[in-house]
Amino acid sequence: MSVRAWQRVHTWTSVASTAFLLVSCLTGLPLIFHDEIDTVLAPPVPSTPHAGAPTPLAIDAIVARAQQDRPNEHVQFVFWDDREPDVIGVGLATAVDAPLEDVHRLMFDRWTGAVAVDRPPQNRWIDRLLDLHSTLFAGAAGEALLGLAGLAIVLAVVSGVILYGPFMRRVDFGGIRADRSRRLAWLDLHNLVGITTAAWLIVVAATGFVNTLEAPLFAAWQGTEVDRLLAPYANQPALATPSSPQAAVDAARRALPGMTPTSEGFPPSRFATPRHYLIWMHGATPLTAHLFTPVLVDAATGQVASARGLPWYLRALELSRPLHFGDYGSWPLKMLWTVLDLATIAVLTTGLWLWVWRRRRHQRPSTEAIRSPRSASRAEGPLWRMPIVLAATIAVGLVSALLGDGLWDVLSWLCLAAPVVIVMRHIGRAADAGSMRTPDR
């Protein structure tokens, strides 16, 4: 394809996805800090020191107390939070197959069985914000639209990287040409921020696209592996009294030693199957903490029916979540994710302004950036050396925080800080030169 053709691809994929990407960036900023926001909105559950209790109460006893407290509701699931090891939660709802947003949560002290916190069905602004970020308040149609926008963003970034070569081949990396025109200086700024953050934005956009596929991917899994597992139970009557939920969790722990339960769905709710407890387990390392394995325990016999790992496409979905939200490397990574999010907004606004400016002037796509005062082109090696190094550095930064804590986190922070430092350095130089002004009309 010619440069002019790639310009058209870059322009129209960018224009088509700008509104969606701007909404995603703005709503994504607070979602980066959802754990901290949850702590403020729902402070840690108080628990009693357990020096006098040799072991925590069994899940059966906790569930019995929850049913005593709300006798007209059905238990949907129990759950644990790794940040609050002395607390266990029970979700109840008036309908047997209630959706998650209708579930009432009771938080219990695991050692005394006392109700620590009574949380009504979720209707927090952070949940509404996540709904806007992931579905535009339009359900499956909104997810599909955002998925298409995510693909358009990836294509816009890839085409922008391809255009970087012809537009910047005679310019030092990070150069902002104040001696030519203000519009050209802003174009150089757009190219600088875009090429330094391209690898990060491709990952965030691609993982955002994968996240929009959550519902169909889980439906595919349920329609194949789960349905095949449930086929032998098709003609059996409904269970009158399920077996012990504590025994089911113990069986899951024996089946997957070294893994920790995070929730247990009760039959026949939508969080389990009609005849099985569904227990979700996760690992203990920074990477496996994001990878969940479902364990189905027969609620009639208490025996493990299945403890198979998820298929590859659901593993890809699980890994896409931390790589999309940047919430896996403690607060320094979150701060860097915020800066990169703001950098993306800067690329959007400068690109949109330049497009509007050009259309108002009724000019053909400019080749001003290609022509340079210099008489010779720069070699391809020096042109791409810094972008390639930055892309590799960002890749290392994204992966290292998933591999471990401590030094791995520090490596992640340093790598992701590199493009931020480089952009700020060149913007500072341009500001000193007086080139960062509004483009000429």
C-alpha angles and dihedrals in degrees: 000000000000125000089252091054092049089049090057091048091049094045099049098038087050093048092046094051101034097093093047093045092048091052090047093050095047095045091041094059096074091036089063086067098040092127092054091044090050089053091053096044095040109025118208113289112255115239134185120248106259100212091121096046116075095198135012119258117273119258088245091062093047091049091048090054091048091053090048090053094047106022096170096057134081124235110245101176147326121232144187133211117213089213091059107041094169094058132077124188130212122201118209134175138177093241122062092227099033119162119248094258090060095052119114114213127214116190115208134193102243092215103046102022091230119147105251100177134008110207120187122216111303117268101144124148090241089060091049089049091052089049090053091047094049105031108011085235087290102104118216092353090056091049091051091049092050090047091056089046089052091055090048090052092052090050091047092053094045092049089047090054090050090051092049090077100057094036098049106027094111096041129084113247109275093012116151110197105220091162093070109044141316092246090055090049090055090047089054090050090051090051093046096052091039097052095043093051098033096104093049093047093049090054093047093046094045093048089047088056090050091050091056087061094060097107098047092042093053090043089055091050093048092046093054117025099022095044090049090052092049096046095093090056096050097107098035121108122253117273114262096195121013120217123258114304089209090055089050092054091046090052090050091051090052091049093050108028115193093028127108127222116237100177142359119209117209124222131277094020122104088255092069137016127275090261106023142067109231111213120186115209131188136189131251103239123086089254101042091044085075094046115082128196121200119222118196113204119190105243091208100053103018090232124135109256097182137001100169123144121249119269119264095262092057090046087055089051092051093050091047092063100067091037089054100045100031093222099132107081105057125255101314090059090047091052091051090047088054092052091048089049089053089047089056090052088052091053090049096049096044092046093048092047092050091049093050091046092053094047091050090053089049090225128153115247105296123245091186091111091055095055112072138181088242117092099216135048121244116248116265092241098062090040094060101028097092097040090051092047090049093048091051091046092051091048091053090048093051094049103038096066088056092054099058150325132261110026091016089059091048090051089051092051093049094048095048091044091058097078091043092053093046094050093047090048093055094041088053091053091049092048090052089052091052094238100124099089132124112286117263117263 
